[in-house]
Amino acid sequence: MEVWWCSRGLLCRLPRAFSHVPRVHHHHEPSRRILASRLFQPVNLEERELGKEGQQSDLSCRSQRLMLQAGLIFPSSPGCYHYLPSTVRAMEKLVRLIDEEMHLIGGQKLNMPSLSAADLWKRSERWMSMGRELFRLKDRHDADYCLGPTHEEMVTELIASQGSLSYKQLPLLLYQITRKFRDEPKPRFGLLRGREFYMKDMYTFDVSEEAAQQTYQTVCQAYSRLFSRLGLGVVKVQADTGSIGGTQSHEFQLPADVGEDTLLTCLDCGFAANVETVPPGQKSCPSCHGTLSQTKGIEVGHTFYLGTKYSYIFSASFRSAHNKPIILDMGCFGLGVSRILAASIEVLSTEDGIRWPSLIAPYQVCIVPPKRGSKEEAATGLAEALYDKLTSSVPGLRGEVLLDDRTQLTIGKRLKDASKLGYPFVLVAGQRALEEPAHFEVCCQNSGQTLFLSEDGVIDFLRGQQAR
């Protein structure tokens, strides 16, 4: 059969190979349903197939095991992973939240090269001090480069190359969200400690130490708001400045048994510090003499007051009100984006199923119709109608509802998969969907609550969840 189509007033013949492609209608067409059967998400992998980290004993981290088994990530080489589509969705939502918080405090987003010339690092003397953590390489002209684990040198040179800023342009808060590289000696725990990872790094430029300290507090408050929105009990602790340098540093730590950092906290006065910053053997809090308790934590954010450490080296300055050049005062602020994703799964999930922070779950709702050939099969149309009504009447759910159309499987099997993948709300069209009026089972996976609601009740309930 020949197929003809119209392009700019010309009638053309569509090649036979494409004659099966449906025509696209732009008006009055319901949104295309997102189907579980079409997702690229290889689930139910055996542990012996889970990749190149090593033996099964290496899968001692809950988030790593759950993300591999659920088909959210797939190993490529030690410390490097494919981020599969559902994980990319969650990452993009997390990035949007970070963007919101950074824009609220005046942050401007840019993107700097990952490939960094050795000369920059030699000028700051970090080419040697960073040691073997740097991924180093040479180009065809025998020039030395590294893959950036952080960008203090590059951003400071960028500012210096523009000539002196006016004091009226300050504070300047520049940030990016990019892949970073660190040659970890022993990558482990999946996305918690890899060689290639996503990080948000912000660099701030101020007129004075006092102004820089104010900016420092502003960014720290934005970080605290972000973690509060995610529902993560992150603790801000005193930290060592390490290879980045500066005179003040804090880490944002998520308490977890698998954490690689040891934290000391005082319940009496709120003091909290990485054990690295406390004299060995110290048992009491230096400010109130209360007892220090010890816990493990996952570092998900790190902040530094840099002063003029980098701006002096690269001659990055601004012009004062009296037109005098003055060296800029700097701060540096990092968020481990992919690490936040994995760490949230680590602390919120059960042993058998992922639990996401609701704001970043890949899909908010999963609808489970009855099994094909079962006595409830007549409710299939009701499940599909519920999908269409949800996505058309609740704007926040457009693109957020998944239909588990694998109706060759039992409801129980698909519910088990839904629990493993962590959809916040699972709607089941079972026996009670055939009653008059029809009721759907609503499983709230993060709270463990189960409700039976009519179609209108489901819509009102989920609309209310979106409004929170």
C-alpha positions in Angstrom: 0.0 0.0 0.0 1.3 3.4 -0.9 1.1 6.2 1.7 1.0 9.9 0.8 1.6 12.8 3.0 1.5 16.6 2.5 4.5 18.8 3.1 4.3 22.6 2.5 1.5 22.1 0.0 3.2 19.2 -1.9 1.8 15.7 -2.0 4.6 13.3 -1.5 4.9 9.5 -1.2 6.1 8.1 2.1 8.7 5.3 1.7 7.3 1.9 2.3 9.6 1.3 5.2 7.9 4.0 7.2 4.3 3.3 6.1 3.6 1.8 9.6 4.4 5.1 11.4 1.3 6.7 12.7 0.4 10.2 11.8 0.9 12.8 14.5 -2.2 14.8 15.6 -1.5 18.0 17.4 -5.0 18.8 18.7 -7.5 17.0 20.9 -5.3 13.9 21.4 -4.9 12.5 24.9 -1.4 12.4 26.3 0.5 9.3 25.5 0.5 6.8 28.3 3.8 5.9 30.0 3.9 2.1 30.0 5.9 -0.1 32.3 6.5 -2.6 29.5 8.3 0.1 27.5 10.7 1.2 30.2 14.4 0.5 29.6 14.9 -0.8 33.1 16.5 -4.3 33.4 15.1 -5.6 36.8 15.5 -8.7 38.8 19.2 -9.1 38.0 21.0 -11.8 39.9 23.7 -10.6 42.4 26.4 -12.6 40.5 25.5 -10.5 37.4 25.6 -7.1 39.2 28.8 -5.9 37.7 32.4 -5.3 38.1 32.9 -4.2 41.7 34.1 -7.6 42.6 32.6 -10.4 44.7 29.1 -10.5 46.1 30.5 -9.5 49.5 31.3 -6.1 48.0 27.5 -5.4 47.7 27.3 -4.5 51.4 25.6 -1.1 50.7 21.8 -1.1 50.6 21.6 1.7 48.0 24.0 0.0 45.7 22.3 -3.4 45.9 18.8 -1.9 45.4 19.7 0.4 42.6 21.4 -2.4 40.7 18.6 -4.9 41.3 16.0 -2.4 40.3 17.8 -1.6 37.0 18.4 2.1 38.0 22.2 1.9 37.3 24.4 -0.5 35.5 28.2 -0.8 36.0 30.5 0.2 33.2 34.0 0.1 34.8 35.1 0.3 38.5 33.5 3.4 40.0 31.7 4.3 36.8 28.0 3.6 36.0 25.4 4.0 33.3 22.6 6.1 34.8 19.4 4.4 33.3 16.3 6.4 32.4 14.5 6.3 35.8 17.6 7.5 37.5 18.1 10.3 35.0 14.5 11.4 35.8 15.3 11.5 39.5 18.6 13.3 38.9 16.9 16.0 36.8 14.3 16.6 39.4 17.0 16.9 42.1 18.9 19.4 39.8 15.7 21.5 39.4 15.4 21.7 43.2 19.0 22.7 43.5 18.6 25.3 40.8 15.5 26.7 42.6 17.5 27.2 45.9 20.6 28.6 44.1 18.5 31.1 42.2 16.7 32.2 45.3 20.1 33.4 46.7 21.3 35.0 43.5 23.2 32.1 42.0 24.0 32.2 38.3 24.6 28.9 36.5 27.4 28.3 34.1 29.3 25.4 32.7 33.1 25.1 32.7 35.3 22.5 30.9 36.1 19.2 32.5 39.5 19.2 30.8 41.7 21.5 32.8 45.3 22.6 31.8 48.0 21.6 34.2 49.4 25.1 34.3 46.4 26.3 36.3 47.0 23.6 38.9 50.7 24.2 39.0 50.1 27.9 39.7 48.0 27.0 42.8 50.5 24.2 43.7 47.8 21.6 43.7 49.2 19.7 40.7 51.5 17.9 43.1 49.5 18.2 46.4 46.4 16.5 44.9 48.6 13.5 44.3 47.2 10.5 42.6 43.5 11.6 43.0 43.9 13.6 39.7 43.1 11.9 36.5 46.1 13.2 34.4 46.6 13.0 30.6 48.6 14.5 27.8 47.3 15.7 24.5 49.0 15.1 21.2 51.2 18.1 21.7 52.6 16.6 25.0 50.8 19.2 27.1 49.5 18.1 30.5 45.9 18.2 31.5 43.6 16.7 34.2 40.0 15.9 34.5 38.6 18.3 37.0 37.5 17.0 40.4 36.8 20.7 41.4 37.1 24.0 39.6 38.6 26.7 42.0 41.5 27.4 39.7 39.5 27.6 36.5 36.7 29.8 37.8 39.2 32.2 39.5 41.1 32.5 36.2 37.8 33.2 34.4 37.0 36.1 36.8 40.6 37.5 36.6 40.5 37.4 32.8 37.5 39.8 32.7 39.4 42.6 34.3 38.3 44.1 37.6 34.7 43.8 38.5 32.8 46.7 40.0 31.9 46.5 43.7 28.3 47.0 42.5 28.4 43.6 40.8 29.2 41.8 44.1 28.5 39.4 45.6 28.9 37.1 42.6 27.7 33.5 43.0 28.6 31.3 40.1 27.8 27.6 40.1 27.6 24.5 37.8 26.3 21.0 38.0 28.6 18.7 36.0 30.4 15.4 36.0 33.5 15.3 38.1 36.4 12.9 38.2 38.5 11.5 41.0 40.9 8.6 40.8 39.6 6.7 43.9 42.0 4.0 45.0 39.0 1.7 45.8 35.7 2.8 44.4 32.8 1.2 46.3 29.2 1.6 47.5 27.9 2.3 44.1 27.2 6.0 43.6 28.4 6.8 47.1 32.0 6.6 46.1 32.8 6.5 42.5 35.5 7.8 40.0 33.0 9.7 37.9 30.1 11.5 39.6 27.8 14.5 39.5 28.5 17.5 41.7 27.1 21.0 42.1 30.0 23.4 42.8 29.5 27.1 43.6 32.2 29.8 43.8 31.4 33.1 45.4 33.2 36.4 45.2 32.8 39.2 47.7 34.2 42.6 48.6 35.5 41.6 52.1 35.9 38.8 54.6 32.8 40.1 56.4 30.7 40.1 53.2 32.1 36.6 52.3 31.1 35.2 55.7 27.6 36.6 55.2 27.5 34.9 51.8 28.8 31.7 53.4 25.9 31.6 55.9 23.4 32.4 53.1 24.6 29.4 51.0 24.6 27.1 54.1 21.0 28.1 54.8 20.1 27.3 51.2 21.7 23.8 51.6 19.7 23.2 54.8 16.4 24.2 53.1 17.2 21.8 50.2 17.8 18.9 52.6 14.6 19.8 54.5 12.6 19.8 51.3 14.0 16.3 50.6 13.0 15.1 54.0 16.6 14.2 54.9 18.0 14.6 58.4 21.3 16.1 57.4 23.6 17.5 60.1 26.0 20.4 59.5 29.4 19.6 61.1 32.8 21.3 61.5 35.2 19.9 58.9 38.8 20.0 57.8 39.6 22.2 54.8 41.7 19.4 53.2 43.2 19.9 49.7 40.9 22.8 48.8 42.2 25.0 51.6 40.8 28.1 53.3 40.3 28.8 56.9 36.8 27.6 57.6 34.9 24.5 56.4 31.7 22.6 57.2 30.3 19.3 55.9 26.6 18.4 55.5 26.4 14.8 56.8 23.6 12.3 56.5 23.8 9.9 59.4 24.0 6.3 58.1 25.7 3.1 59.2 27.5 2.7 55.9 29.0 6.3 56.1 32.7 6.6 55.9 33.0 9.6 58.1 32.9 9.6 61.9 30.9 12.4 63.5 30.9 13.7 67.1 27.8 15.5 68.3 26.6 17.1 71.6 22.9 16.9 72.4 23.3 19.6 75.0 24.5 22.5 72.8 24.2 21.2 69.2 27.9 21.1 68.6 28.8 18.8 65.7 32.1 18.0 64.1 33.9 15.5 61.9 36.2 13.5 64.2 39.2 14.8 62.1 38.8 18.3 63.6 38.7 17.1 67.2 41.9 16.3 69.3 42.3 12.5 69.6 40.7 11.1 72.6 38.5 14.1 73.4 35.3 12.9 75.1 33.5 16.2 76.0 32.3 19.1 74.0 34.7 22.0 74.0 31.9 24.6 74.3 29.6 23.2 77.0 31.6 20.1 78.4 28.7 17.9 77.5 29.3 14.3 76.4 30.1 13.8 72.8 28.3 10.9 71.0 29.7 9.2 68.0 27.9 8.2 64.7 28.7 7.5 61.1 27.8 9.8 58.3 27.7 10.2 54.5 29.1 13.5 53.3 26.5 15.0 50.9 27.7 18.7 50.9 30.9 20.6 51.8 31.4 24.3 52.2 34.7 26.3 52.4 35.6 29.9 53.2 38.6 30.4 51.0 39.5 34.0 51.6 42.1 35.2 49.1 43.9 31.8 48.6 43.0 31.6 44.9 42.1 35.1 44.0 45.6 36.4 45.1 47.4 33.7 43.0 45.3 34.5 39.9 45.0 38.3 40.5 41.2 38.3 40.6 40.1 41.7 41.8 37.3 44.2 41.9 37.2 48.0 41.8 36.1 49.7 45.0 33.9 52.8 45.2 37.1 54.8 45.0 38.2 52.9 41.9 40.9 51.1 43.8 41.7 47.4 42.8 41.1 45.0 45.7 41.6 41.3 45.7 38.3 39.4 45.9 37.3 37.3 48.9 36.1 33.8 47.9 34.0 30.9 49.1 33.5 27.4 47.6 30.4 25.2 48.1 29.8 21.7 46.9 26.9 19.3 46.8 27.3 15.7 45.8 24.3 15.4 43.4 24.6 11.7 42.5 25.7 11.0 46.1 22.5 12.7 47.5 20.5 10.4 45.2 22.1 7.3 46.5 22.4 8.4 50.1 18.6 9.2 50.2 17.9 5.7 49.0 20.4 4.3 51.6 18.6 5.9 54.6 14.9 5.9 53.5 14.6 2.5 51.9 13.7 -0.9 53.3 15.9 -3.9 52.7 13.6 -5.0 49.8 12.4 -1.8 48.3 13.5 1.7 47.3 11.9 4.7 49.0 12.6 8.0 47.4 12.2 11.5 48.7 8.8 12.2 47.2 10.0 15.3 45.3 12.5 13.3 43.2 10.8 9.9 42.7 11.1 9.1 39.0 7.3 8.7 38.7 4.9 9.8 41.4 2.1 7.3 40.6 1.9 3.7 39.3 -1.4 2.3 38.2 -1.8 -1.5 38.3 -4.7 -3.0 36.3 -5.9 -6.6 36.8 -4.2 -9.6 35.3 -5.3 -10.6 31.9 -7.8 -13.4 32.0 -8.6 -12.9 35.7 -12.1 -12.4 37.1 -11.3 -8.8 37.7 -10.2 -8.2 34.1 -13.3 -6.0 33.4 -11.7 -3.3 35.6 -8.9 -2.8 33.1 -10.8 -0.1 31.3 -11.4 1.7 34.6 -7.7 1.7 35.4 -6.9 3.2 32.0 -9.7 5.8 32.4 -8.2 6.7 35.8 -4.8 7.2 34.2 -6.3 9.6 31.6 -8.3 11.5 34.1 -5.4 11.9 36.5 -3.0 13.2 33.9 -5.6 15.6 32.4 -7.1 17.0 35.7 -4.0 17.2 37.9 -1.4 19.3 36.1 1.4 18.3 38.5 0.9 14.6 37.5 1.4 15.1 33.7 4.3 12.9 32.8 4.4 11.5 36.4 2.0 8.5 36.1 3.1 5.1 35.0 0.7 2.3 33.8 2.0 -1.1 34.6 0.5 -2.8 31.5 2.4 -6.1 32.1 -1.0 -7.8 32.6 0.4 -11.2 31.9 1.7 -10.9 35.5 -0.4 -11.1 38.7 -1.2 -8.0 40.6 0.9 -9.4 43.5 4.0 -9.7 41.3 3.6 -6.1 39.9 3.0 -4.8 43.4 6.2 -6.4 44.5 8.0 -4.6 41.6 6.3 -1.3 42.5 7.6 -1.7 46.0 11.1 -2.4 44.8 11.1 0.6 42.5 9.6 3.0 45.1 6.7 4.8 43.4 5.2 7.0 46.2 1.6 6.1 45.2 0.4 2.8 43.8 -3.2 2.5 42.6 -4.6 -1.0 42.2 -7.7 -1.8 40.1 -8.8 -5.1 41.8 -12.0 -6.7 43.0 -13.4 -3.5 44.6 -13.0 -1.6 41.3 -15.9 -3.8 40.1 -18.2 -2.6 42.9 -20.7 0.2 42.5 -19.3 2.7 42.9 -15.8 1.5 41.9 -13.1 1.9 44.5 -9.3 1.7 43.9 -6.7 0.6 46.4 -4.3 3.4 47.1 -0.9 2.3 48.6 1.1 5.1 50.0 4.5 3.5 50.0 6.4 6.1 51.9 4.0 6.1 54.8 2.7 2.6 54.6 -0.9 3.8 54.5 -3.5 2.0 52.4 -6.8 3.6 51.4 -9.8 2.6 49.2 -11.1 5.6 47.3 -13.5 6.2 44.4 -12.1 7.7 41.2 -13.0 11.2 42.3 -11.5 10.4 45.8 -8.2 9.3 44.2 -8.0 12.5 42.2 -8.8 14.7 45.2 -6.3 12.8 47.3 -3.5 13.1 44.8 -4.3 16.7 44.1 -3.9 17.3 47.8 -0.6 15.6 47.9 0.7 17.8 45.0 -0.4 20.9 46.9 1.8 20.1 49.9 
